[in-house]
Amino acid sequence: MLPMELFTLQGLWFVLVGIFLIGYAVTDGFDLGTGFPMIFMKNEEDRNVLYNVIAPVWDGNEVWLIAGGGMLFAAFPAVYAASFSGFYVAILLVLWALIGRAIAFEYRNKSESLTWRRTFDFIYWIGNVLPAILFGVAVGNAVVGVPIDKDGAYLGDFFTLLRPVPLAMGLVSLFMFAMHGAAYLLRKTEGSVFEMAKKYAVISAFGYLAAVILTNVLALIQAPYLYENYLKYPIFFIVPAVMLISWIVYLQFLKSGNYEKMVYVSSVLSGATVLNVALASFPVFIRSTINPEYSLTVFNSASSELTLKVMLIVTIIFMPLVIYYTRYAYKVFAGKVKGDTGYYH
């Protein structure tokens, strides 16, 4: 049995916001994850491979992030206002990191200087790692709770966000994207990068498992209310079961050499991980630690029904276009990637 609130217009929009978050985790997640090994790689051609492997698709993947922000603004303006003001410093860090990442793509190979290239490689690495961590930290703070008053005003500061459970969720997202990135590298590369990706996949998989266990231990101690929905609606346990099965299949495919399918399994794992958190929080978007009655839910933070209906029509029209564009881009740029051809050559 599912919560009846899910079958309301507001509940449907909660699901749609979740779909866009999952879309971002699945698409931009793997291209963030492919950049994590950058500073550990010494060979120049191998570093070029990490750029070339996502060069055709990385900016298109971020459409999900932009569309999700716009959707949140239109459908749940109170949540948008509270999150963008409360998480202002964190969001600014993410924006600067993503800007630095884009600059690194364009300027890294403009000079033959090794110092020049290594500087942009480091900027690129930060531009991948920082958003991956803060994605989980932001979601973690929303579901665990932050000090917002009855007007939805955030009363904390940046350091208020740096608490055990949200930080542990940041590690979950970091290793989740790492698993996804490793799977994509195994699908798209060969040679030394391919061999590196096999080790990277193992490390990230066990890092993900450790981070999930740590998060649940901390949550049981500090935020036990996150398990109330699962006790109330046992059908929700299907989602963590999918997470576990996907993790096992991921490693089994790695062991058996079924590399082509690993990225599909890591996509399911990423989607199930995001869904798991959403189900734990529903119907709350941002929980208030001052008073539970001040929490922003799908009902007290939603726009008017007319706005939600109009936005639903727009989404029905344009979401298939986003999906088609994404699928078309991957089809056009299918195949293995090398370091001496592609984006910079």
C-alpha positions in Angstrom: 0.0 0.0 0.0 1.3 3.4 -1.0 0.6 6.8 0.8 -2.6 8.3 -0.6 -0.8 11.7 -0.6 1.2 10.5 -3.6 -2.0 10.4 -5.7 -2.7 14.2 -5.3 -1.5 16.9 -7.7 1.1 18.0 -5.1 2.2 14.4 -4.6 2.6 14.0 -8.4 4.9 17.0 -8.4 6.9 15.6 -5.6 7.4 12.5 -7.9 8.4 14.7 -10.8 10.9 16.6 -8.8 12.3 13.2 -7.7 12.5 12.1 -11.4 14.6 15.1 -12.3 16.9 14.5 -9.3 17.2 10.9 -10.4 17.8 12.1 -14.0 20.6 14.3 -12.8 22.1 11.6 -10.6 22.1 9.1 -13.5 23.4 11.4 -16.3 25.6 14.1 -14.7 26.5 11.5 -12.0 28.6 9.4 -14.3 30.4 12.3 -15.9 31.3 13.7 -12.5 32.4 10.3 -11.5 34.8 9.9 -14.5 36.8 12.9 -13.3 37.6 11.7 -9.8 40.8 9.7 -10.8 42.2 12.7 -12.7 44.9 13.8 -10.1 46.1 10.2 -9.6 46.9 9.7 -13.3 50.4 10.6 -14.5 50.1 9.9 -18.3 49.1 12.9 -20.4 47.2 10.8 -22.9 45.2 9.0 -20.1 44.2 12.4 -18.7 43.0 13.5 -22.1 40.9 10.3 -22.3 39.0 11.4 -19.1 38.1 14.7 -20.8 37.3 13.2 -24.1 35.0 10.4 -22.7 32.4 12.9 -21.5 33.1 16.0 -23.7 30.2 15.4 -26.1 27.6 14.9 -23.4 28.6 16.7 -20.1 26.8 20.0 -20.8 23.7 18.3 -22.0 23.6 16.2 -18.8 23.4 19.4 -16.8 20.0 20.2 -18.4 18.5 18.0 -15.7 20.0 20.2 -13.0 18.8 23.4 -14.6 15.4 22.0 -15.4 15.0 20.6 -11.8 15.9 24.1 -10.3 13.3 25.7 -12.6 10.7 23.1 -11.7 11.3 23.6 -8.0 10.9 27.4 -8.4 7.6 27.1 -10.2 6.0 24.2 -8.3 7.4 24.7 -4.8 8.5 28.3 -4.5 8.7 28.2 -0.7 11.1 25.2 -0.9 13.2 27.0 -3.6 13.4 30.1 -1.4 14.4 28.3 1.8 16.9 26.0 0.1 18.6 28.7 -2.0 18.9 31.1 0.9 19.8 28.5 3.5 22.2 26.6 1.4 23.6 29.8 -0.3 27.3 29.2 0.4 27.1 25.6 -0.5 25.2 26.3 -3.8 27.8 29.1 -4.6 30.6 26.6 -4.1 28.9 24.2 -6.5 28.4 26.9 -9.1 32.0 28.0 -9.0 33.1 24.4 -9.1 31.0 23.7 -12.2 32.1 27.0 -13.8 35.8 26.0 -13.2 35.1 22.6 -14.7 33.7 24.1 -17.9 36.7 26.5 -18.1 39.1 23.6 -17.7 37.5 21.8 -20.7 38.0 24.8 -22.9 41.4 26.1 -21.7 43.4 23.1 -20.5 45.0 22.3 -23.8 45.5 25.9 -24.9 49.1 25.7 -23.7 51.9 23.1 -23.8 53.0 24.1 -20.4 52.8 21.3 -17.9 52.1 23.7 -15.0 49.2 25.2 -17.0 47.7 21.8 -17.7 48.1 20.5 -14.2 46.5 23.6 -12.8 43.4 23.1 -15.0 43.4 19.4 -14.2 43.2 20.2 -10.5 40.4 22.7 -11.2 38.6 20.1 -13.2 39.0 17.5 -10.4 37.6 20.0 -7.8 34.8 20.7 -10.3 33.8 17.0 -10.2 34.4 16.1 -6.6 32.9 19.1 -4.8 29.5 19.0 -6.5 29.3 15.2 -6.0 29.8 15.6 -2.2 27.6 18.6 -1.8 24.8 17.0 -3.7 24.5 14.4 -0.9 25.1 16.9 1.8 22.3 19.2 0.6 19.8 16.4 0.2 20.9 15.1 3.7 20.3 18.4 5.3 16.9 18.7 3.8 15.7 15.4 5.0 17.4 15.4 8.4 16.3 19.0 9.1 17.7 22.5 9.3 16.7 25.5 11.5 13.9 27.2 9.5 11.2 29.2 11.2 7.5 29.5 10.6 8.1 31.9 7.7 10.5 29.4 6.0 13.5 31.6 6.8 16.8 29.7 7.4 18.4 30.7 10.8 21.7 28.8 10.6 24.9 29.3 8.7 27.2 27.3 6.4 28.7 25.3 9.3 25.2 24.3 10.5 25.1 22.1 7.4 28.2 20.2 8.3 26.7 17.5 10.6 27.4 13.8 10.7 24.4 12.4 8.8 24.4 14.9 5.9 28.2 14.5 5.6 27.8 10.8 5.5 25.2 11.2 2.8 27.8 13.3 0.9 30.1 10.3 1.0 27.3 8.1 -0.3 26.8 10.4 -3.3 30.5 10.7 -3.9 31.0 6.9 -4.1 27.7 6.4 -5.9 28.9 8.8 -8.7 32.4 7.1 -8.6 30.8 3.7 -9.2 28.8 5.2 -12.1 31.8 6.9 -13.5 33.9 3.7 -13.3 31.2 1.8 -15.2 31.1 4.4 -17.9 34.9 4.4 -18.3 34.8 0.6 -18.6 32.2 1.0 -21.4 34.0 3.8 -23.3 37.8 3.3 -22.8 40.5 0.7 -23.4 44.2 0.2 -22.5 45.6 1.7 -19.3 42.5 3.8 -18.5 40.4 0.7 -18.9 42.6 -1.2 -16.5 42.6 1.7 -14.0 38.8 1.8 -14.2 38.5 -1.9 -13.1 40.4 -1.1 -9.9 38.4 2.2 -9.5 35.1 0.3 -9.8 36.1 -2.1 -6.9 37.2 0.7 -4.6 34.2 2.9 -5.3 31.7 0.0 -4.8 33.1 -0.9 -1.4 33.3 2.8 -0.5 29.6 3.1 -1.4 28.7 0.2 0.8 30.7 1.5 3.7 29.2 5.0 3.3 25.6 3.6 3.2 26.2 1.6 6.3 27.7 4.6 8.1 24.8 6.8 7.1 22.2 4.3 8.4 24.1 3.9 11.7 24.2 7.6 12.2 20.6 8.1 11.1 19.3 5.5 13.5 21.0 7.4 16.3 20.4 11.0 15.3 17.4 10.9 12.9 15.3 7.8 13.6 12.2 9.5 12.1 13.6 8.8 8.7 12.6 5.2 9.1 9.0 5.9 10.0 7.7 5.8 6.4 9.4 2.4 5.9 7.7 1.0 9.0 4.4 2.4 7.9 4.6 1.3 4.3 6.6 -1.9 4.1 6.4 -1.9 0.3 9.0 0.9 0.4 11.6 -1.8 1.4 11.6 -2.8 -2.3 13.9 0.2 -3.0 16.7 -0.7 -0.6 16.4 -4.3 -1.8 17.0 -3.0 -5.4 20.0 -1.0 -4.1 21.6 -4.1 -2.6 20.8 -6.3 -5.6 22.2 -3.7 -8.0 25.4 -3.4 -5.9 25.9 -7.2 -6.0 25.2 -7.4 -9.8 27.6 -4.5 -10.4 30.4 -6.5 -8.8 29.4 -9.7 -10.5 29.4 -8.1 -13.9 32.8 -6.6 -13.1 34.1 -10.1 -12.1 32.7 -11.8 -15.2 33.8 -9.1 -17.6 30.3 -8.0 -18.6 31.5 -4.4 -18.7 29.0 -3.1 -21.3 26.1 -3.6 -18.9 27.6 -2.2 -15.8 26.6 1.3 -16.5 22.9 0.2 -16.7 23.3 -1.4 -13.3 25.0 1.7 -11.8 22.1 3.8 -13.2 19.6 1.7 -11.4 21.7 1.9 -8.2 21.9 5.7 -8.5 18.2 6.0 -9.1 17.2 3.7 -6.2 19.6 5.6 -3.8 17.9 8.9 -4.6 14.4 7.3 -4.4 15.3 5.7 -1.1 15.9 9.1 0.5 12.8 10.7 -1.1 10.6 7.9 0.3 12.1 8.4 3.8 11.3 12.1 3.7 7.9 12.2 2.0 5.8 14.4 2.2 8.4 16.7 3.7 10.8 18.6 1.4 12.8 20.4 4.1 12.4 19.4 7.8 12.5 22.1 10.5 14.6 21.4 13.6 13.0 24.2 15.4 9.4 22.9 15.2 8.1 20.0 13.0 5.1 22.2 12.2 7.4 24.6 10.4 8.6 21.9 8.0 8.0 22.6 4.3 5.9 19.8 2.8 4.5 19.1 -0.6 1.2 20.7 0.6 2.2 23.9 2.5 4.9 24.9 0.0 3.2 24.2 -3.3 2.0 26.7 -5.9 -1.6 27.1 -6.8 -3.4 24.1 -8.4 -3.6 26.2 -11.7 0.1 26.7 -11.7 0.8 23.0 -11.1 -1.6 22.0 -13.9 0.0 24.3 -16.4 3.4 23.2 -15.4 2.3 19.6 -15.7 1.3 20.2 -19.3 4.6 21.9 -20.1 6.5 19.0 -18.5 4.6 16.4 -20.4 5.5 18.2 -23.7 9.1 19.0 -23.0 10.4 16.1 -20.9 10.2 13.6 -23.8 12.3 16.1 -25.8 15.0 16.1 -23.1 15.0 12.3 -23.0 15.2 12.1 -26.8 18.1 14.6 -27.0 20.0 12.7 -24.3 19.4 9.4 -26.0 20.4 10.8 -29.4 23.6 12.3 -28.1 24.8 9.0 -26.6 23.9 7.2 -29.8 25.9 9.7 -32.0 28.9 9.5 -29.7 28.9 5.8 -29.1 32.1 3.8 -29.2 35.5 3.7 -27.5 37.4 7.0 -26.8 41.1 7.6 -27.1 43.3 10.4 -25.8 44.8 11.5 -29.2 41.5 12.2 -30.9 38.3 13.9 -29.9 37.5 17.1 -28.1 41.0 18.7 -28.2 42.2 17.5 -31.6 
